[in-house]
């Protein structure tokens, strides 16, 4: 090839000698696009002129050179997480809540805040690529809608207290239903309610409700405890007083019998010699008693005067 | 110079000519072929006019070099509306954020009327937002929020943790269960026909919005169709939110007070029961004890009477002697008259000396 330099002068370039260089370069470039690798967690979707011809698993594969064949790789074995109402920041392991996203109307038209995550995998790579534009964004829309639908059909207190497990199961089902209907090629592995809270503005009152429940239980328990303590004790005391009364009765009867027997026996002997026994008993008794006295004062029934007769203690000793 | 030229002769020129021809051929060929991806559909135009039906099958396709190709997405597309404020039939102002799925059903028509996805989004904004406003206005708020009447049937059996566990029915019966579960909200029933099919509720509202949007799209025929409508966010406007919180607070306080007072009530009842029980236990014990004592007394009276009745005179003697003995305690002073038998005893003793 002649390349003109100036008037009538050429530089002769031996172009044919070097023609193989671009040809080889093009061939090498084409060959390099004939091998591709699919990683362990991925699946490869091969398109020939845009038409899907095969889906391959992990490994090294061959294909026709670009632009005939193209390969799109989908990480089918990776489980991804979408977060709603909060964002976790792995760097600071802290949760940031977004009330605007978590605020939901309940079936009784009250408000609760719920944060949840949706764990999904791209189960079917061709559906994932070919059916829906940006399936992950659509999954976000579906998840938000489903969770609101569920909250909207339930009452606020059960949502805040005991309803979580049931809500998670139901949400997974409903989201999967939508995903299947749209043929998104996604599998919902799990839906987790991360938190369900009353709004900040009513949190104090809600906590007080919990306390009130405990208070109510406590009041009743305290009364029950008192009941449990006092009733058996009263029963014991009652039994005791009855037993005591029985003791009294027995003592009374036995004493009476003893007294009666004594009397009867005395009487029998008394009747043998009534007069003398009477006097003897009298004297004996007086004899025993008079020395114990401090003084005996004898009053003349006719005369009105007191004549001290004997002073056993002081007088007698003197 | 001439040497090289003469050696290869005309061959470089012919080679270059071949190269040019090949390049030209490749260029013309590239104008004649195009590919359609799995997620695409294509429309071939000739001088601005659509020729043939849209191509919806993927692969290598051919056309005349002067024809142009427009490719569009064949997949389900996402339309994301912005949050709008609207009013329900019961005059409640709410914020609602709706999103929709749509697709290009007639690429030819789409190209002729709209031409781009962005333009379609703008058209959908007006159509769907309008349908939302119109349909929401036909329903009361609870009909938009709830999907079924399950809240009326099942929620009343659901009670908070403590209560069901510990005292169950006792306190539960004290409180209105509905009040507790729903914070006192009155719950109207969603309309149902005779076969139980709902006439209102979130799915019905969404379906109505969808059908209304579809109807409007059919009318203007843009080659697109909406396939699904979702409510992403639905809430009170800020001004009303404050009222709702105040109401929730009042209701929570009421329920808390209810808990406490019914707890107290039950406690008092339990204590009253205890007092009654105590009174019965104590008084029946007194009753039995006194009866037993009475028996003792009665028997002893009978025994004494029987014994002493044998000789009342002797009994009087013994008793008076015992009485004397008891009366004359140590260091006491005895006053007797000269008539007393004791005096006589003492006097007779004197005479003896």
Interface residues (C-beta under 8 A of the other chain):
Chain A: X1 X2 X10 X12 X14 X15 X16 X47 X48 X49 X50 X51 X52 X67 X100 X101 X103 X104 X105 X106 X107 X108 X109 X110 X111 X126 X129 X130 X131 X132 X133 X134 X137 X138 X141 X142 X144 X145 X148 X149 X152 X153 X154 X155 X156 X157 X158 X161 X162 X163 X181 X182 X198 X199 X201 X202 X205 X206 X208 X209 X210 X211 X212 X213 X214 X215 X216 X217 X218 X219 X220 X222 X223 X224 X226 X227 X230 X231 X234 X235 X237 X238 X239 X241 X242 X244 X245 X246 X248 X249 X250 X251 X252 X253 X255 X256 X257 X259 X260 X261 X263 X264 X266 X267 X270 X271 X274 X278 X281 X282 X283 X285 X286 X288 X289 X290 X292 X293 X294 X295 X296 X297 X298 X299 X300 X301 X302 X309 X313
Chain B: X1 X4 X5 X8 X11 X12 X15 X16 X35 X36 X37 X38 X39 X40 X57 X58 X59 X60 X73 X75 X76 X77 X78 X80 X99 X101 X141 X142 X145 X146 X147 X148 X150 X151 X155 X158 X160 X161 X162 X163 X166 X167 X170 X171 X180 X181 X182 X183 X185 X187 X202 X228 X230 X231 X232 X233 X234 X235 X236 X241 X242 X244 X245 X248 X249 X252 X253 X255 X256 X257 X258 X259 X260 X262 X263 X264 X266 X267 X268 X270 X271 X273 X274 X277 X278 X281 X282 X284 X285 X286 X288 X289 X290 X291 X292 X293 X295 X296 X297 X299 X300 X301 X303 X304 X306 X307 X308 X310 X311 X314 X315 X317 X318 X321 X324 X325 X328 X329 X330 X331 X332 X333 X334 X335 X336 X337 X338 X339 X340 X341 X342 X343 X345 X346
